Amino acid sequence: MITCTIRYRLDPYKVGEFESYARMWLPLVARFGGVHHGYFLPHEGPSDIAYALFSFDSLAAYENYRRKSHSDAECEAALEYAKRTRCIVSYERSFTRPILPAPAAVT
């Protein structure tokens, strides 16, 4: 499993628009086989930093999602919304692999 973490730099006056953008993406990642762990908006500290975390079974599965999302009408609409509202100033992606607790043994 891999987890994609996106660190967004937002226009701090457009956090509401970013929240609308985020809500568009939540079901889309799942539709392409991923698990969305949510968006995390500014609360305390910097007012212009947000995060998104979502996982796929493998990097190949993530790349398949990226390929398919480029020709999906709802994905294109979400990206166009972000462009039009200019809520995102910049973003960077990183990939990690989680270490999860072992499943409990059944006795």
N, C-alpha and C positions, 0 to 999 in steps of 0.2 A: 504494500500500500504506500502511496505517496500523498503528501498533503501540500497543496499549493497555498502559500500565504501571499496575499497581495497587500502591500502597504500603499495607501493612497494619500496624496497631499491634496487637500480640498480647498476650494474657495470657502473660507470660514463663514461667509454670508450666504452660502448656498448649501448648507448641511441638509436642509429639508429636501432640496432637489436631489441631493445624493441619496438620501433615504428612499426616495421614490425609485431611483435607478436601482438601488440594492434590492428592493422588493420585486423588481422585474426579473432579476437574475436568480433569486432563490429557487423557484421551480424549474428553471431552465437547466441548471447543473444536474438536478435529479433526473430530468428527462433524458439526459445524455449519459446516465449511468454513474454519476458522481454522488457524493454525500456532502451536502453543504452544512458547514458547522456554524454559519452565520456571518453577519457583518457586525463590526464593532465600531460604533461611532464615538466621536470625542465626547468626553464627559468632564473629567478633571485633567488638568495639564494642557498640552497644546490643543488649540481649537481647530486645527487644520489637518489632523492625522486620523485616518480610519484604517481598519483592516478587514479583510475577508479571508476565511479559511474554508477550503473544501478539499475533499479527498477522492482519489480514484484508485482502483485496484493496482494500477501500474502506470508508469510513464507512457507506455504505448496507449493505454486507455485514455489518459489525459490528452495525448496528441490527437487521438481519434475524435474526442470531444471538440478540440480546437478546430479541427478540419471541418467537422459537420456544422459547428456553430457559425462558421463564416458564410454559410449559405442558408441559414435559418432566418425566417422573416422576423420572429420575435426577438432573436438575438440582435439582428440588425436594427430593429426598432429601439431596443435598449441602448445600444451604442450611439445611435443617432440622437436620442434624448440627452445623453451625457454631453455629446458635442454641442447640441443646440443650447443647453442650459449652462454649459461651461462650469459645471460643478466640480469636475476633476481637473486639477492643475497638472498632476503627474502621478505616475504609479511605478512600482517595481515589484517583480515577482520573484519568489524564492520557493524552493522545493525541499521538503524534509520528509523523513520517514518516522512515523510515530513508534514509540515503545509503549505497548499497552499491557495492562495487567493480564496475567495468564487466566484463562477461564477457570472457574472453581471446579474442583474435582467432584464428580458425582459419586456418592457412596451408597 
